Amino acid sequence: MCHHNRFLLLNVAKSDIISLVFQVDETLCPFKLSQEQLQLVKARMRAGLEAGLKTKGSSAIKMLPSYVYRTPDGTEHGKYLALDLGGTNFRAMMVNFKRQNARLYHKIYTIPLEIMQGTGEELFDHIAQCVSDFLDYMGMKNAHLPAGFTFSFPCEQTAIDTVSVDIKVLWGWRTGTNVCYMEEVDAELSKMCINTEWGGLGDDGSLDDIITPYDMEVNQNSINPGRQRFEKLTSGMYLGEIVRQVLLDLTRGGLLFRGHVTETLKTPGIFETKYLSQIERWEKLCVRSILQQLGLKGTCDDSIIVKEVCGAVSRRAAQLCGAGMAAVVDKIRENRGLDHLNITVGVDGALYKLHPHFSRVLKDTTEVLAPQCNVTFLPSEEGSGKGAALISAVARQMHADSLSGTLLDIMQQFRRELAKGLGRDTNPTAALKMLPTFVRSIPDGSEKGDFIALDLGGSNFRILRVKVSHEKKQTVQMESQIYDTPEDIIHGSGTRLFDHVAECLGDFMEKQNIKDKKLPVGFTFSFPCQQTKLDEGFLITWTKRFKAGGVEGMDVVKLLNKAIKKRGDYDADIMAVVNDTVGTMMTCGFDDQRCEVGIIIGTGTNACYMEELRNIDLVEGDEGRMCVNTEWGAFGDDGRLEDIRTEFDREIDRGSINPGKQLFEKMVSGMYMGELVRLILVKMAREGLVFEGRITPELLTKGKFETKHISAIEKSKEGLSKAREILTRLGVEPSTDDFSLVSQVCTVVSFRSANLIAAALAGILMRLKENKGVARLRTTVGIDGSLYKMHPQYARRLHKAVRRLVPDTDVRFLLSESGSGKGAAMVTAVAYRLTYSSRIFWSYLQSVHAFFSIYHRNVF
């Protein structure tokens, strides 16, 4: 009987527990958001961001301009005052930036409640007194310091140092949530930091479907009902109060504390958000201690339920913030036109830092809702005060250099250099040599014949046979062969180099069975040459890795003819020597007769374009046009780019075979970008920012990180696995964070390259537009080069930047499929056509002259 009754009692107890669990779960169910609900929140946040950018001040998310155009780049220096107002305390800081380090001194001042809720004059009088005290404390009361003011309330700004404050929100003091990000600003051709004020999401009712009765109660009892609805679901100011409302409801329902509702539990604000962090660490004694402080005598089961409530409320907050963050990073990714985005998000705030699970849930939710974004959350060690000082330093630097580092300014500098290089008197001191090529026309479709093209300019030497014929339409047939150019030859004597070229040409002609023919030859020679006619070129200086002795100052056509004559087993008619950029322009010009610009973006970089002959002082004549080889790799050799060159650029230059030369090329081309990334990673490792501070011999080896590795790492799908493979070969054991940081370094270096190339190209396009005197330019740019072809994002970034820099130009970018070798053949074909036409014309004139001579004799 006793055992039977005991069995019945156990069954009743079990039934009560199941009922209790069910009722608690039912109460907490609205806090458990599904994947679909989070996707909807993300979509609404994204719509709110877009609406805020389009409608000034009338949308729920305000999207306030901050007039902060740049993030710190490490060059900031000097002493700055940072003021931080946003909570119950006011903090004054002295920040000293020196050699990419910052030393901070600070003092915290309490803001009494009567001042927070008094008049604006009383508040700012109090702040002024605190600043005075701090400067006195630092012994710097007479110093005139630049100051940054962190003011954590919605402001409408018209400049970085001018704000208009929404007083109603100012008095709604809060320990809240907000996000800012760098938005594309087309009008300024730059980015600007936008303060989203995302706490206002839902003020228009867009979150009503996920708002619980407890949220409504919290909102109704707040000092700004109906406003900051998203913030009231997610921020530290309100989470404790939401938990208190849930606990109160459960207790009234008899599910907690034996149904005993205390006066303490009925007191608004008594359950602080910090209790959530402590309870969710699940220290039982700590939980009981907190409940006792609140006058609640809880059982072990009560402690479990309280923990469940805290977990549901905090998890929902983290998930909602994750949905909002997913909307922001997806917008940034789409702004940049990327398939995959690697990005770092700086985070500050007690809830993020102190809660045991908030940061993980935030990151997991962001990754699930924005799968194409790899987001690294980086906690701010010094808070927003140091950020204010950094922004102040950046703003001061921008004012001091008059924005000389912007792309628009670089474009204008490049335009001035183009003009300087074209002038007879100014050319000797110009960085851009603007070399006449004596190519006066692009293909017009009437060319025909059998041609040989030689292409020398990199680690390989290529020979082509190009047959241009007219059957039904103009067609081109090509056969080619690649020959090595060993290091000992390109660093040896000029004689050996041209003997090697002649030997390869002889081998090719033998394989083609044309040794008995004297075919027209075009010679692509991808180095700066001074030309006085199409079939001669005097080498000005070697670039890239070439250093063959006895060639600089010599005519390369004569050197090649000499090497061919020395062999004596074949003959060649070298009709044209052209730069690889000219070859690229001519190759693309064969397919599109609007093509009047050629660019190489590969191991090296250069550009050419069709200039009006009247503007080229170095050549006689005013009629028509001529292709000019800019040799833009030397842009900046006169110091014009010093303000944007970094310590890594300078180290690259010092270690090169031509220090002080080709400085633009060393910032943008494939020969140097990999080494730039390696130098940055070495510095980061030395400062303990990557690889746990470990520096391997491989990482210290020049050339170990190649530009092709940048392309591999920036691929959206394979990037992570490629990064692991590449970094493992460097002897390091990378973490997930290391992959992200390395990817970001690669992106920064390749982005800068594309932007700088875009600025220079924009300068050329503006000149073409000016020359033609048209309101809108339509043109084609022919492009070749391994960096442009192989990097997964480079072409899109370049195109986008060019179109933003010259919006009144319709540019078609045409990839050279056959390289610059075919272009050399096209130059030769055009030269052959013009020569043949000239012969016919003179023959015609002679015939006319002969006719009139006979007519004159017969008549008179």
C-alpha positions, 0 to 999 in steps of 0.5 A, a space after each residue: 500500500 505504502 509503495 503503491 501510494 508512493 508510486 502515485 505521488 511520484 506520478 503526480 510530481 512528474 505530471 506537475 513538472 511536465 506541466 510546469 516545463 510546458 507553461 514556461 516554454 509557452 511563455 518563452 516561445 515568442 522569444 525563440 525566433 525562427 530562421 525565417 523570422 530572422 531573415 525577415 528582420 534582416 530584410 527589414 533592416 536592409 530596407 530601412 538602411 536604403 530608405 534612410 539614405 534616400 529620405 533625409 530624417 523621415 525614415 525609422 533608421 536615420 542614416 546620419 552622415 558623420 563627415 568622417 571620410 577615412 579610417 586611421 592608416 597608422 600615420 596619425 601622430 601627436 596629442 589629442 583630447 578625447 571626450 566621451 559622453 553617452 552614459 552615466 559617466 563622462 570620460 576625458 582622455 589624453 591620447 598620444 599617437 606615436 609610431 602606430 602606438 597610442 598612450 592613453 591617460 583618462 579620468 572618469 567623472 560621474 554625471 548626476 541624475 539631476 544634471 542628466 535630466 536638467 537643462 542643456 546649459 547645466 549639462 555642458 557647464 558640467 562637462 566644461 568643468 570636468 574638461 578643465 579639471 582634467 587638463 589641470 590634472 594633466 598639467 596642460 591647461 594652457 595647451 591648445 589641443 585638437 579634440 574629438 567628442 564622442 557624443 552617443 546620441 542621434 545628431 544631424 551633422 553638416 560637417 565633422 565639427 558641426 552638429 544639430 542635436 535632437 533634444 528629445 532623444 538626448 534626454 532619452 539617455 540610454 546604454 543602447 545599441 547602434 552601428 555605423 559603417 563606411 558607405 559609398 558616397 558618389 558625389 565625393 568620390 569617397 566613402 563616408 561613415 554613416 551613423 545608422 541609428 538602427 535602434 529606431 528600426 521598428 518605430 514604423 511598426 515593422 517589428 510588431 510581429 515579433 514584439 511580445 507583451 513584455 516588450 510592449 510593457 517595457 516600451 509603455 513604461 519608458 520615457 520615449 514610448 514608441 521610439 527606439 523599438 529595436 534598441 528596446 529589444 536588444 540593448 543592455 538598458 532594457 534586457 534586465 527589465 524584460 526579464 523582470 516582466 517575464 519573471 513577474 508574469 510567471 510568478 503571478 501564474 504560480 510557476 515561480 517562487 511559489 506564486 509569491 510576488 514581492 514588492 521588490 519584484 514589482 519595482 521597475 529597474 530592479 533586475 539589472 542586465 548585468 544579472 543576466 551575464 552573471 546568471 548565464 554563467 550558471 554559478 548556482 551560489 551566484 544565482 541564489 545570491 542575486 535572487 536573495 538581493 531581490 527578496 526572492 526565496 528561490 528553490 533550485 528549480 526556480 534558479 533553473 527557470 530564471 536562467 532559462 528566462 535570461 537565456 531566452 531574452 539575451 539570445 533573442 537580443 544577440 540574434 536580432 543584432 546578428 540579423 541587423 549586422 547581416 544586413 549591414 555587411 551584405 550592403 557593404 559587400 554589394 556596394 563593393 560588387 564582391 562575391 565574397 566579403 572579408 570584413 572586421 567589425 569593431 565592437 564595444 559595449 558592456 553587454 557584448 564584452 561581459 555576457 558569456 554567450 552574446 558574442 558567439 550568438 551574434 557571430 553565428 547569426 551573422 554568418 548564417 544570415 550573410 553566408 557570403 561575408 566572413 565577419 571578424 568581430 574585434 572588441 574595442 579595447 579602449 572604447 569610443 574615446 580612443 576612436 574619437 581621438 583617432 578620427 580627430 587625428 585623421 581629420 587633422 591630417 586630411 585638412 593638412 594635406 588638402 586631400 592630396 591622397 584622393 583619387 581625384 587629386 591623383 587624376 588631376 596630377 596625372 593630367 598635369 604630368 601628361 601635358 608636361 611630358 608632351 612639351 618640348 621644354 618641360 619634357 626633360 624634367 617630366 616624370 612621364 616621358 610621353 614617348 612618340 611611337 610613330 604609330 599613326 593609325 589603328 587597323 582599318 580592316 583593309 590590312 592583309 599579308 603574312 607577318 612575323 611578330 616578336 614579343 620580348 618583355 617578361 620571363 618568356 619571349 614569344 614569336 608569332 606568325 600572323 596571316 591576315 587575309 580577305 576572303 569573305 571577311 578579314 580573318 587572322 590566323 596565328 601560330 606561336 611559340 614561347 621561348 624561355 629567357 633565362 636569368 643569366 641572359 637578361 642579366 648578362 650582356 646585350 650581345 648575348 640577349 639579342 643573339 638569343 632572340 635571333 636564335 629563337 627567331 631562326 628556330 621558329 622560321 625553320 619550323 614554319 618553313 619560311 627561312 627562305 622568305 623575307 617577311 615583314 617583322 614587328 618587334 614588341 619591345 616592352 621597355 621605354 624607348 626613344 623613337 624618331 621613326 617607326 623602325 628604330 627605338 633607343 632604349 632609355 632604361 631597363 625596367 622589370 628584372 632586365 639589366 642586360 649590359 650595353 643596351 641602354 642608349 642603343 637602337 634595339 632594331 640595329 642590335 637585333 639586325 646585327 645578331 640576325 646578320 651574324 647568323 647569316 641563315 635567314 633575313 628579316 625586314 623589321 618594319 616596326 618596334 612597338 611597346 607592349 601597350 601599343 601592341 595591346 591597343 592595336 590588337 584590340 583596335 583590330 576588333 574595335 576601331 574605337 580603341 584608342 587606349 592600351 594598358 598593361 597590368 601585369 608584371 609591370 604596368 604602362 599605358 599608351 593612347 592616341 594623342 593629337 599630333 598638334 599637342 606633341 612638341 617632340 614631333 614635327 607636324 600638326 595634322 592627324 594623331 600619333 600613339 604616345 607611350 606614356 611610360 606611366 610606371 615612372 609617375 611619382 618619380 619626382 616625389 608627387 606620390 610621397 604623401 600616399 607612399 607607405 613604409 612598405 612601398 619605401 622598403 620595396 623600392 630600397 630593395 629593388 634593382 632601380 631605387 627611386 625609379 618606377 615608383 608608381 609601378 612599384 605600388 600597383 604592378 604584379 611584380 611587387 604586390 605579393 612582396 608588399 603583402 609579405 612585408 605587411 604580414 611580417 610587421 603584423 606578426 612582429 606586433 603579435 597581430 597574426 600567427 600568434 607573433 611567430 615569424 618563420 624563415 620562409 615569411 622573412 624570405 623575399 619573394 616567397 609571397 607572390 602576387 598569384 597568391 593574392 589572386 588565389 586568396 581573394 577567390 570567393 569559393 576557394 580562397 580559404 583553402 588556398 590561404 591555408 595552403 599558401 600560409 602553410 608553405 610559409 611555415 605558419 599555423 594560421 588560425 581562422 582569424 589569421 585567414 581573415 586578416 591575411 585576406 584583408 591585407 590582400 584586398 587592401 593591396 589589390 584594391 589600392 592598385 586598381 584604384 591608382 590605375 583607375 585614377 591614371 586611366 581617368 586622366 588619359 580619358 579626360 585628356 581624350 575628351 578635351 582633345 575631341 571637344 565633346 560633352 560625352 566621350 565614347 571610347 574603348 580601352 584595350 587591356 592585357 596583363 596577368 594581374 588584370 586577367 587572373 585576379 578575380 576582383 581586379 577588373 570589376 574594381 578597376 571598371 567601377 572606379 574609372 566610371 565613378 571618376 569620369 561619369 561623363 564617359 562611356 568606356 568599353 574595356 576590351 581584353 586582348 585575347 592574343 596579347 601584344 604580339 599580335 599587336 606588333 603584327 598589326 602595327 607592321 600590317 598598318 605600316 605595310 598598308 600605308 607604305 603600299 598605299 604611298 607607293 601606289 599614290 606616287 606611282 599614280 602621280 608619276 603616271 599623271 605627270 607622264 600623261 600631261 607631259 605627253 599631252 603638252 608635247 602633242 598639243 603645243 
